[in-house]
């Protein structure tokens, strides 16, 4: 409790805050934060631009891609279910199993 009050009093001191803001570690942390935010913003804009380009392509292009993905996914899922190993007969456990 005392530590919290002491820290609060120090952080409300404008001289201390100003001196900390001029220190090298704090300036470097601010630079890195600004760099990370700028990079995230630029990457987000680039991704949005690419999505708009795909959506603005030939009419139905995005819909055809989605349909092709759905069909391929369904085929692969069915093939995987068909090819999975089956347990031998009589090894089932549950209400329908033989004792």
Secondary structure, DSSP 8 states (H G I E B T S, - for coil): -HHHHHHHHHHT-HHHHHHHHTSHHHHHHHHHHHHHHHHHHHHHHHHHHHHHHHHTSSTTHHHHHHHHHHHHHHHHHHHHHHHS----TT---STT---
